[in-house]
């Protein structure tokens, strides 16, 4: 789906132009509440976490009749002016997307106590803040399942992973993936190597941002050259660089998407996507907007988990016939043990 973005000088008022959904009975209701969001530097059309937040705004507009404004950041320098612009436009609820926008949204919440804010993948710096809500996810849980699956499907018993930047929102994916792969290796007596991240030393391979396709493709290519046949790029839209590197090698390697079901959002890569580790933001964004528009906003953090379906694996799509009944049973059992707390996905 093509999204219509907004630059620093031209925020997108979804209720009035461009990407607005068709008028329906549900969205013809006038609601005296404006919900807004500032994207991360990857932009709204990243087929990843930004797009999911954008889609949550769209759903709120369509189902609740809430006017919404989407401000697209090009770089991290846009976060502060972007949030300020939305506050000046009368937004009563403002989402910021990404860990790197955390300082900006915490400062804005302190300066504008009458406005409600939500930091997606960030945290509330002052425990006394009542107008800022954190939305986070235990991505190590679903990534643990992904690592187990990847190890089981790998023929070379070598996996590769890399991140966009090194922060906990990204490395939690990588650690869960690493540990899940080692769980499979231990259970099946087959040593499995993971290139790109070592949890014990917190060292690994990172692109440096969410936009450098050339560097990301080079990293992916190097990991393929080292024998990896399943890649796990935790870098927003840079999964496409990994996909292109795999296509260049033509040796049957696959990759796992993150945040969204990449096989659906980017169907040209469907034949390469083993599964995706979903961070299901759209539903959370829509729910928070609905609650806030009714006056029931609260600052208690939302944490997406396997148990509450805030995260999980996508369908296997083209690989459905290659995932054995035995492996599916092992994944189901592993999920149950993660939810119960008997498996530690980060420790």
SEKOL-539848 format. One line per field, with one value per residue (C-alpha): x, y, z; residue number from 1; chain. Coordinates in Angstrom, 1 decimal. Layout:
<recs>
xx <- X,...
yy <- Y,...
zz <- Z,...
pos <- NUM,...
unit <- A,...
</recs>
This chain:
<recs>
xx <- 0.0,1.4,1.2,1.1,3.7,4.3,7.4,8.6,6.8,3.6,2.1,-0.5,-4.1,-5.5,-9.0,-8.9,-6.8,-4.6,-4.7,-8.1,-10.3,-13.6,-16.3,-18.5,-21.2,-18.6,-16.2,-18.9,-19.4,-17.8,-15.4,-13.9,-10.6,-7.5,-4.9,-1.5,1.8,5.4,7.2,10.6,13.3,12.3,9.2,5.6,6.1,8.7,6.7,7.6,6.8,6.2,3.6,1.9,1.4,0.2,-2.3,-3.5,-4.2,-6.1,-8.2,-9.1,-10.1,-12.2,-13.9,-14.1,-14.3,-11.3,-9.4,-5.7,-2.5,0.7,4.0,6.8,10.3,13.2,15.9,16.2,16.5,12.8,11.5,11.3,9.9,7.5,6.1,5.8,4.0,1.4,0.9,0.4,-2.2,-4.3,-3.5,-4.8,-2.9,0.6,2.4,6.2,7.6,11.0,13.5,15.5,12.5,12.3,14.1,11.9,8.6,9.5,10.5,7.2,5.2,6.8,6.2,2.6,0.8,-2.6,-1.6,-1.4,1.6,2.6,6.1,6.3,9.4,10.5,10.1,8.9,11.9,10.1,7.9,5.7,4.7,0.9,0.4,2.9,2.3,5.0,4.1,6.8,7.0,8.8,10.2,12.7,9.7,8.6,12.2,13.1,10.6,12.0,15.5,14.3,12.5,15.5,17.9,15.6,15.3,18.9,20.9,24.3,23.6,24.8,22.5,23.1,21.6,22.3,20.6,20.0,21.3,22.4,19.6,17.6,14.5,16.6,19.0,16.1,15.1,18.7,19.2,15.9,16.8,20.3,18.9,16.1,18.6,20.7,17.7,17.1,20.8,20.8,17.6,18.7,22.4,23.4,25.8,24.4,26.4,24.9,26.9,26.2,25.3,26.8,24.5,27.2,29.4,26.6,28.7,27.4,26.9,24.9,24.2,24.2,20.7,17.5,18.2,21.6,20.6,24.2,25.7,22.9,23.3,27.0,26.5,23.9,26.2,29.1,27.0,25.9,29.5,30.3,27.8,24.6,21.5,18.9,19.2,17.4,17.7,16.4,16.5,13.1,12.9,16.5,15.1,14.9,18.7,19.0,16.5,18.4,21.6,19.9,18.6,22.1,23.6,20.8,21.7,18.3,18.9,15.9,15.3,12.9,11.0,10.4,7.5,5.1,4.3,6.8,5.5,2.3,3.6,6.3,5.0,7.9,10.0,7.4,9.3,12.3,10.4,10.5,8.3,8.2,8.4,5.5,5.2,1.5,1.3,-1.8,-4.3,-2.6,-2.5,-6.2,-7.2,-5.2,-6.8,-10.3,-9.7,-8.2,-11.0,-13.5,-11.4,-10.0,-6.3,-3.9,-0.2,0.2,2.6,1.3,3.5,2.9,3.7,3.1,0.4,-1.7,-1.0,1.0,3.7,4.0,5.1,3.5,2.2,4.9,3.3,5.4,7.3,4.2,4.7,8.4,7.7,7.1,4.3,7.0,8.6,5.2,4.5,7.9,7.2,3.7,5.3,8.0,5.5,3.6,6.7,7.7,4.3,4.4,7.8,9.7,11.8,13.9,14.3,16.8,18.7
yy <- 0.0,3.4,5.9,9.6,11.3,14.8,16.8,19.2,22.1,20.2,17.8,15.5,16.0,12.6,13.7,16.2,14.9,12.3,9.0,9.4,6.2,6.3,8.0,5.6,5.8,5.1,7.9,10.5,11.1,14.4,13.9,16.9,15.2,15.2,12.4,12.8,11.1,11.9,9.2,7.8,8.7,5.7,7.5,6.3,4.1,1.8,-1.4,-1.7,-0.1,3.5,2.1,0.2,3.3,5.2,2.4,2.7,6.4,5.4,2.8,5.4,7.9,5.2,3.6,6.4,9.5,11.0,13.6,12.7,14.3,12.5,14.3,12.5,12.9,12.7,12.7,12.8,16.6,16.7,15.1,18.3,20.7,17.9,17.4,21.1,21.6,19.0,20.6,24.0,22.4,21.5,17.8,16.4,13.1,12.8,9.6,9.5,6.5,5.0,4.9,7.8,10.2,9.5,12.6,14.8,13.4,13.4,17.0,17.8,16.0,18.1,21.3,20.6,19.0,19.5,17.3,13.5,11.8,8.2,7.0,3.9,1.9,4.5,5.0,7.6,9.3,10.9,8.4,11.3,12.1,11.5,12.6,10.3,6.6,4.1,1.4,-1.4,-5.0,-8.1,-8.8,-11.3,-13.7,-14.0,-13.6,-16.7,-18.7,-17.2,-18.3,-21.8,-21.9,-20.5,-23.0,-25.9,-24.8,-23.9,-26.3,-24.8,-24.4,-20.8,-17.8,-14.1,-11.1,-7.4,-4.3,-0.7,0.9,-0.5,0.0,-2.3,-2.0,-3.7,-5.9,-7.6,-9.0,-10.2,-11.7,-13.6,-14.9,-16.0,-17.8,-19.5,-20.8,-22.2,-23.9,-25.8,-26.6,-28.0,-30.0,-31.6,-31.9,-29.8,-26.8,-23.7,-20.5,-17.0,-14.3,-10.6,-10.6,-12.0,-11.4,-12.2,-9.3,-7.2,-6.9,-7.2,-5.7,-2.5,-0.4,2.9,4.1,2.9,4.2,3.1,0.4,0.1,-0.7,-3.0,-5.0,-5.2,-6.6,-9.1,-10.2,-10.7,-12.9,-15.0,-15.3,-16.7,-19.4,-18.0,-19.3,-17.6,-13.8,-11.8,-8.1,-6.0,-2.7,-1.6,-1.0,-2.3,-5.9,-5.1,-4.8,-8.3,-9.6,-8.1,-9.6,-13.0,-12.6,-11.8,-15.0,-17.2,-20.0,-20.6,-18.5,-16.9,-14.1,-13.3,-9.9,-7.8,-5.6,-6.4,-9.5,-8.6,-11.3,-9.3,-5.8,-6.5,-9.4,-9.2,-10.8,-13.3,-16.3,-15.4,-14.7,-17.7,-15.8,-12.4,-11.4,-9.1,-6.1,-5.5,-1.8,-0.9,-2.4,-0.8,2.6,2.4,1.3,4.1,6.7,5.3,5.3,8.8,10.3,9.0,10.6,7.4,7.9,6.6,6.6,2.9,1.3,-1.0,-4.1,-6.3,-10.0,-13.4,-13.9,-10.8,-11.3,-8.0,-9.9,-13.2,-15.0,-14.4,-17.3,-19.3,-18.5,-20.0,-22.1,-23.6,-27.0,-27.1,-26.6,-30.1,-31.1,-32.0,-28.5,-26.8,-28.9,-27.9,-24.2,-24.5,-26.1,-23.5,-20.7,-22.1,-22.3,-18.7,-17.5,-19.4,-17.9,-21.2,-20.1,-16.9,-15.2,-12.6,-14.1
zz <- 0.0,-0.9,1.9,1.5,3.7,5.1,5.1,7.8,6.1,5.2,7.7,6.4,7.6,7.0,7.7,4.8,2.0,0.3,2.3,3.8,3.6,1.8,3.7,5.7,8.3,10.9,10.0,9.2,12.9,14.0,16.9,18.7,19.2,17.1,17.3,15.7,15.2,14.3,12.4,13.0,10.5,8.3,7.2,7.0,4.0,5.6,5.4,9.1,12.5,11.1,8.7,11.4,13.5,10.5,9.8,13.4,12.8,9.6,11.5,14.2,11.5,9.7,12.7,15.2,13.1,14.8,12.7,12.5,11.4,10.4,10.4,8.6,9.9,7.4,10.1,13.9,13.7,12.7,16.0,18.1,15.5,14.3,17.7,18.3,15.0,16.0,19.4,17.7,15.4,18.4,18.6,21.9,21.5,20.0,19.2,18.6,16.9,17.7,20.6,19.1,19.5,23.2,24.4,22.2,23.4,27.1,26.8,25.0,27.6,30.3,28.5,27.5,30.4,28.7,25.8,26.0,24.4,23.6,23.0,20.9,21.7,24.2,27.9,30.4,32.0,34.9,36.9,38.0,34.4,33.9,30.3,28.7,27.9,26.8,24.3,24.3,23.3,24.6,21.1,22.5,23.0,19.4,18.2,20.3,18.3,15.1,16.1,16.8,13.5,11.6,13.2,12.3,8.7,8.1,6.0,6.8,10.5,10.2,10.7,10.3,12.0,12.0,13.4,12.3,15.4,18.8,21.4,23.4,21.2,18.5,20.4,22.2,18.9,18.2,21.6,21.5,18.0,19.2,22.2,20.3,17.8,20.6,22.2,18.9,18.7,22.2,21.8,18.5,19.1,16.1,16.8,15.2,14.6,14.7,12.9,13.8,17.5,20.7,23.7,26.4,25.2,23.6,20.5,17.0,13.5,12.9,9.9,11.8,10.7,9.1,5.6,4.3,1.8,0.5,3.9,4.8,1.6,2.1,5.6,4.4,1.5,3.9,6.2,3.2,2.2,5.6,5.1,6.6,4.8,7.0,7.7,10.4,9.6,12.5,10.7,9.6,5.9,5.4,5.1,1.4,1.3,2.8,0.2,-2.7,-1.3,-1.2,-4.8,-6.0,-4.5,-5.8,-3.4,-1.7,1.4,3.2,5.7,8.5,8.5,11.5,12.8,9.9,7.9,5.2,2.9,2.8,2.8,0.2,-1.9,-4.3,-1.6,-0.5,-1.9,0.4,3.6,6.0,8.5,10.2,13.8,14.2,16.5,16.3,16.7,14.6,17.0,20.1,18.4,17.5,21.0,22.7,20.4,21.1,24.9,24.9,22.7,25.4,28.2,29.5,28.7,31.3,31.6,32.4,29.9,27.3,26.9,23.9,24.6,23.1,25.8,24.8,21.0,20.9,19.1,17.3,14.2,10.8,8.7,6.9,3.5,0.7,3.2,4.9,3.3,4.4,8.1,9.5,11.9,14.4,14.3,14.6,17.7,19.1,18.4,20.1,23.1,23.2,23.0,25.9,28.0,27.2,28.2,31.4,32.3,32.3,29.3,29.8,26.4,27.4,30.3
pos <- 1,2,3,4,5,6,7,8,9,10,11,12,13,14,15,16,17,18,19,20,21,22,23,24,25,26,27,28,29,30,31,32,33,34,35,36,37,38,39,40,41,42,43,44,45,46,47,48,49,50,51,52,53,54,55,56,57,58,59,60,61,62,63,64,65,66,67,68,69,70,71,72,73,74,75,76,77,78,79,80,81,82,83,84,85,86,87,88,89,90,91,92,93,94,95,96,97,98,99,100,101,102,103,104,105,106,107,108,109,110,111,112,113,114,115,116,117,118,119,120,121,122,123,124,125,126,127,128,129,130,131,132,133,134,135,136,137,138,139,140,141,142,143,144,145,146,147,148,149,150,151,152,153,154,155,156,157,158,159,160,161,162,163,164,165,166,167,168,169,170,171,172,173,174,175,176,177,178,179,180,181,182,183,184,185,186,187,188,189,190,191,192,193,194,195,196,197,198,199,200,201,202,203,204,205,206,207,208,209,210,211,212,213,214,215,216,217,218,219,220,221,222,223,224,225,226,227,228,229,230,231,232,233,234,235,236,237,238,239,240,241,242,243,244,245,246,247,248,249,250,251,252,253,254,255,256,257,258,259,260,261,262,263,264,265,266,267,268,269,270,271,272,273,274,275,276,277,278,279,280,281,282,283,284,285,286,287,288,289,290,291,292,293,294,295,296,297,298,299,300,301,302,303,304,305,306,307,308,309,310,311,312,313,314,315,316,317,318,319,320,321,322,323,324,325,326,327,328,329,330,331,332,333,334,335,336,337,338,339,340,341,342,343,344,345,346,347
unit <- A,A,A,A,A,A,A,A,A,A,A,A,A,A,A,A,A,A,A,A,A,A,A,A,A,A,A,A,A,A,A,A,A,A,A,A,A,A,A,A,A,A,A,A,A,A,A,A,A,A,A,A,A,A,A,A,A,A,A,A,A,A,A,A,A,A,A,A,A,A,A,A,A,A,A,A,A,A,A,A,A,A,A,A,A,A,A,A,A,A,A,A,A,A,A,A,A,A,A,A,A,A,A,A,A,A,A,A,A,A,A,A,A,A,A,A,A,A,A,A,A,A,A,A,A,A,A,A,A,A,A,A,A,A,A,A,A,A,A,A,A,A,A,A,A,A,A,A,A,A,A,A,A,A,A,A,A,A,A,A,A,A,A,A,A,A,A,A,A,A,A,A,A,A,A,A,A,A,A,A,A,A,A,A,A,A,A,A,A,A,A,A,A,A,A,A,A,A,A,A,A,A,A,A,A,A,A,A,A,A,A,A,A,A,A,A,A,A,A,A,A,A,A,A,A,A,A,A,A,A,A,A,A,A,A,A,A,A,A,A,A,A,A,A,A,A,A,A,A,A,A,A,A,A,A,A,A,A,A,A,A,A,A,A,A,A,A,A,A,A,A,A,A,A,A,A,A,A,A,A,A,A,A,A,A,A,A,A,A,A,A,A,A,A,A,A,A,A,A,A,A,A,A,A,A,A,A,A,A,A,A,A,A,A,A,A,A,A,A,A,A,A,A,A,A,A,A,A,A,A,A,A,A,A,A,A,A,A,A,A,A,A,A,A,A,A,A
</recs>
